Amino acid sequence: MNKPVTNKNGSLLERAAEVYDFSAHFRTPAIPESDLPPVAAPRPVAAEPPRPAVAPMFAPAPTVRAAPPIPDREVAIDRALLAGNGLLVPGAAVGVLAEEFRLAKRQLLLTARRLTADPAKARTMLVCSPKPGDGKTYCAVNLAISLAAERDLRVLLVDADFAKPDVMNRLGVADGPGLLDALSDPSIDIERCVVGTDVPNLSLLPAGAGSTADTELIASDRTRALIEHLLAADPDRVVIFDSPPALAASPASVLALHVGQVMLVVRADRTSEGEIRDTVQRLEGCEHIQLLLNKVAFAPGGDRFGSYYGQEDEGQ
């Protein structure tokens, strides 16, 4: 049905909109609810179980430093005796001698880090010389004192010069049971023979009672077992052996089989090239042999390494 036009002055479209309901042609008729499909109830969603926490793949492991074995006996090192013998004195001012052994130990530690095939054996060193009087015990004691100053090491200095042991005497310490006793008597715990000192990180192992079968004892399987025991007891332990001269006694060549490297002390004023070659040949059981030149003469007035510290230490 048409509506009367009330707005006669409007436009044609406006007047037509009053008469005709154009929106009815575009309006969608409502659908009865009875014709609508039923609405499905929502499915219950199961809660996802919490995932276990996963540790980072490369999370750093906590560093736990092993406690060192507690020695049965602890002694005081005679500092005055050390100074009188021209040895390094723990805690003293840094001088020429200290700097020289700093260089020596750095080279030895660098070589030890490269011995990845046997990390335990890398912590063993032999100090040797071609002949008596070359200064090997002097160098062994100084090396041990210098290494003991490292923050991550504990040093065990072993007197393995069975015929003429001198390590304990150089330090002003009384002798006692040691390596040979533990080798000859399986009931002796070698750790009970280790002597602690008042020098931080430094302990000693005497040579022990003399024996005519020292070379045979060192060549036995028990030697390797004892060295492995000493290394396993303290993962931060470095073992230094002061051995007899290689051209004067046979134990040195046998000990060379058990260590990661050798520091061969030669005297600049008397050791010949032939003696060095013969010594190296006898120590060929160890692949890594490094020379330490002792008794070097310096020209008067010339600059000497370490003089930066203002001291003129005179080594042996």
Secondary structure, DSSP 4 states (H G I P E B T S, - for coil): -PPPP--TTS-HHHHHHHHS-GGGGTPPPPPPGGGSPPPPPPPPPPPPPPPPP---TTPPPPP-PPPPP--SEEE---HHHHHHTT---TTSPP-HHHHHHHHHHHHHHHHHHH-TT-TTGGGEEEEE-SSTTSSHHHHHHHHHHHHHTSTT-EEEEEE---SS--HHHHHT----S-HHHHHH-TTS-GGGG-EEESSTTEEEE---S--TTHHHHHTSHHHHHHHHHHHHH-TTEEEEEEPPPTTT-THHHHHGGG-SEEEEEEETTT--HHHHHHHHHHTTTSS-EEEEEES----TT---TTGGGS------
